[in-house]
Amino acid sequence: MPAKGCQLDGVAAVIGSGGIKVTRRNKLLILFTAIPLLLLAVVLLYLNLTDFSEWRDTVSEILSESMGRELRFEGIFEADVGLTTRVEICDIRLANADWSSNATMATIDRFALEFDLLSVFSGPIRIHSLELDGADILLEVSADGLGNWEFGSEDEVGDGEPLDLRLGRSAVNHLQLRYHDAASEDSLDIGLTRFESAGDDSDMHELSANGLFEDLDFEIAGRLGTLSGFLNASAIETISPDIWARSSSKARAGLRI
């Protein structure tokens, strides 16, 4: 005969005199909640124990195929995987467009990124910090008006949804940026000694920068638009060329986009 206070009908049970009920539905909810969390913990543990240097060539091949350009990681390739994940890569080399006479578009001594892992799947992608050291970047426009920063075939350029990114902090040290337009013969040479920005994910960013614009020293301090705005080109189009003229005479310039 069942003990008093216990129902054995397969649907619910009363445990002790406290009246704690565990229904079949609650058991299933607990089970379906615990399994994904357990799997996530196992995956994160495995990734933390993985030597990512062995993945270096595989990752570069995947990215090269995606961009239609050769991308090589010639130095360290390290990742600390967790809910907040940090990736550090050294000695990066990106090939230029086929139509260019210059074989290399960019070289980077060190690149480090810290981001919210779950946001990669749920969006928007939240980048806590971005660091770039010792970069040499060449931006070119062909005689046909095609930019070397447009990856993939001509039919693929402009396809797809823009990335939705949120950037918290960025720091760039010793960046050389060269620009050349084959049609107009316009050229530009900018050397950043130091660039820093910090701000809320979706708000204006406080920034400071100093370096060389052509042969003139410049220093800029002000506010800048969000990373998503720049990737969507909406913020870039609002930059007036005279900002550089004002800042190139060692004067401090206010910038708001």
C-alpha positions in Angstrom: 0.0 0.0 0.0 1.5 3.4 -1.0 2.7 5.6 1.9 0.5 8.4 2.9 1.4 11.6 1.0 2.7 9.9 -2.1 0.9 9.6 -5.4 2.2 6.9 -7.7 0.1 7.7 -10.7 3.2 8.4 -12.9 2.3 12.1 -13.2 3.4 13.6 -9.9 5.0 12.7 -6.6 4.9 14.5 -3.2 8.2 14.3 -1.5 8.1 14.2 2.3 5.8 16.4 4.3 7.1 19.6 2.7 4.8 19.1 -0.3 7.5 19.6 -2.9 6.0 18.4 -6.2 8.1 17.4 -9.2 5.9 16.9 -12.2 6.8 15.0 -15.3 6.6 18.3 -17.2 9.1 20.0 -14.8 11.5 17.1 -15.1 11.5 17.5 -18.9 12.0 21.2 -18.6 15.0 20.7 -16.3 16.4 18.0 -18.6 16.1 20.1 -21.7 17.6 23.1 -20.0 20.5 21.2 -18.4 21.6 19.3 -21.6 22.4 22.4 -23.7 24.2 24.0 -20.8 26.2 20.8 -20.2 27.1 20.6 -23.9 28.2 24.2 -23.9 30.4 23.7 -20.9 32.0 20.6 -22.5 32.6 22.5 -25.8 34.2 25.4 -24.0 36.4 23.1 -21.9 37.5 21.3 -25.1 38.2 24.5 -26.9 40.2 25.8 -23.9 42.4 22.7 -24.0 42.9 22.9 -27.8 46.1 24.0 -29.3 44.8 26.5 -31.8 48.2 27.0 -33.5 47.4 23.7 -35.3 44.3 25.4 -36.8 46.2 28.4 -38.2 46.6 27.1 -41.7 43.0 25.7 -41.8 41.5 29.0 -40.7 43.6 31.0 -43.2 42.5 28.7 -46.0 38.8 29.0 -45.1 39.1 32.8 -45.0 41.1 33.0 -48.2 38.4 31.0 -50.0 35.7 33.2 -48.6 37.4 36.4 -49.7 38.8 35.2 -52.9 42.2 36.4 -51.8 45.1 34.6 -50.2 45.3 35.4 -46.5 48.3 34.0 -44.6 49.0 33.9 -40.8 52.7 33.5 -40.6 53.1 34.1 -36.8 51.4 33.0 -33.6 47.7 32.1 -33.7 46.2 31.9 -30.2 42.7 31.8 -28.8 41.3 31.9 -25.3 37.8 30.6 -25.8 35.0 31.3 -23.4 31.8 33.4 -23.2 34.3 36.3 -23.6 36.7 35.0 -26.2 40.1 36.5 -27.1 42.0 35.9 -30.3 45.5 37.0 -31.1 47.3 36.6 -34.5 50.7 37.8 -35.5 52.3 38.4 -38.9 49.3 38.6 -41.2 49.6 39.1 -44.9 46.7 39.7 -47.3 47.1 39.5 -51.1 46.0 42.3 -53.3 43.4 42.2 -56.1 44.4 40.5 -59.3 44.3 43.7 -61.3 46.8 45.5 -59.1 50.5 45.7 -59.8 51.1 45.4 -56.1 51.1 41.9 -54.8 50.2 42.7 -51.2 47.3 44.8 -50.0 48.0 44.6 -46.2 50.5 43.4 -43.7 49.8 43.4 -39.9 52.3 42.7 -37.2 49.8 41.9 -34.5 46.0 41.7 -34.3 44.0 41.0 -31.1 40.2 40.8 -30.7 38.1 40.2 -27.6 34.4 39.6 -28.2 31.2 38.1 -26.8 31.0 34.5 -28.2 27.3 34.1 -28.0 26.7 37.4 -29.9 28.3 35.8 -32.9 25.3 33.5 -33.2 22.5 35.8 -31.9 23.7 39.2 -33.1 24.6 42.0 -33.0 28.3 41.0 -32.7 29.7 42.6 -29.6 33.4 43.4 -29.8 34.8 44.4 -26.4 38.2 45.5 -27.7 40.2 45.5 -30.9 44.0 46.0 -31.1 46.1 46.5 -34.2 49.9 47.0 -34.2 52.3 47.6 -37.1 49.9 47.7 -40.1 50.7 48.7 -43.6 47.6 49.0 -45.8 47.3 49.9 -49.4 43.9 51.0 -50.8 43.6 51.3 -54.5 40.9 52.1 -57.1 41.4 50.6 -60.6 40.9 52.5 -63.8 37.5 50.8 -64.0 36.5 52.2 -60.6 36.8 48.9 -58.7 38.3 49.2 -55.2 40.8 46.6 -53.9 38.8 46.4 -50.6 35.9 44.8 -52.6 36.3 41.1 -52.1 34.9 38.4 -54.3 33.8 38.6 -57.9 32.3 41.7 -59.4 28.9 40.0 -59.3 29.2 39.4 -55.6 30.3 42.9 -54.6 27.5 44.6 -52.6 25.6 41.3 -52.1 24.5 40.2 -48.6 23.4 42.0 -45.5 25.8 44.5 -43.8 27.4 43.3 -40.6 25.8 44.6 -37.3 28.8 45.2 -35.0 29.2 46.9 -31.7 32.7 48.0 -30.7 33.6 49.0 -27.2 37.3 50.0 -27.4 39.9 50.1 -30.1 43.7 50.9 -30.2 45.9 51.2 -33.2 49.7 51.7 -33.1 51.9 52.5 -36.1 49.6 52.2 -39.0 50.6 53.2 -42.5 47.7 53.9 -44.9 48.3 54.6 -48.6 45.6 55.4 -51.2 45.9 55.6 -55.0 43.2 56.1 -57.6 44.4 54.9 -61.0 41.7 56.9 -62.9 42.3 60.3 -61.3 45.9 59.7 -60.3 45.0 61.0 -56.8 47.2 59.6 -54.0 47.2 59.9 -50.2 49.6 58.9 -47.5 48.6 58.8 -43.8 50.7 57.5 -41.0 49.0 56.9 -37.7 51.3 56.8 -34.7 48.5 56.1 -32.2 44.7 55.9 -32.5 42.3 55.2 -29.6 38.6 55.1 -29.3 36.2 54.1 -26.6 32.5 54.4 -26.1 29.2 52.7 -25.6 28.4 49.9 -28.1 25.7 52.0 -29.9 26.7 55.5 -29.1 29.3 58.0 -30.3 32.9 57.1 -29.5 35.5 59.4 -27.9 38.6 59.3 -30.0 42.2 60.6 -30.1 44.7 60.2 -32.9 48.1 61.6 -33.9 50.5 61.0 -36.8 51.4 62.3 -40.2 49.2 63.4 -43.1 51.5 63.5 -46.1 54.4 65.5 -44.6 52.4 67.3 -41.9 51.9 66.4 -38.3 48.3 66.1 -37.1 46.5 65.5 -33.8 42.7 64.9 -33.6 40.5 64.6 -30.6 36.7 64.4 -30.8 33.8 62.1 -31.3 33.3 59.4 -33.9 30.3 57.4 -35.2 29.7 53.7 -34.5 31.6 50.9 -36.2 28.3 49.7 -37.9 27.9 53.1 -39.4 31.4 53.0 -40.9 30.9 49.5 -42.3 27.6 50.7 -43.9 29.5 53.7 -45.3 26.9 56.2 -43.9 29.4 57.7 -41.5 32.3 57.8 -43.9 30.3 59.9 -46.4 29.8 62.6 -43.9 33.5 63.3 -43.3 34.5 66.6 -44.8 38.0 66.7 -46.5 38.8 69.9 -44.7 39.0 68.1 -41.4 42.4 67.0 -42.4 43.5 70.5 -43.4 42.4 71.8 -40.0 44.2 69.1 -38.2 47.4 68.9 -40.2 48.9 72.1 -38.8 49.4 70.6 -35.3 46.1 72.1 -34.2 43.6 70.1 -32.2 40.4 69.4 -34.3 36.9 68.6 -33.1 35.2 65.8 -35.1 31.6 64.8 -34.8 29.9 62.5 -37.2 
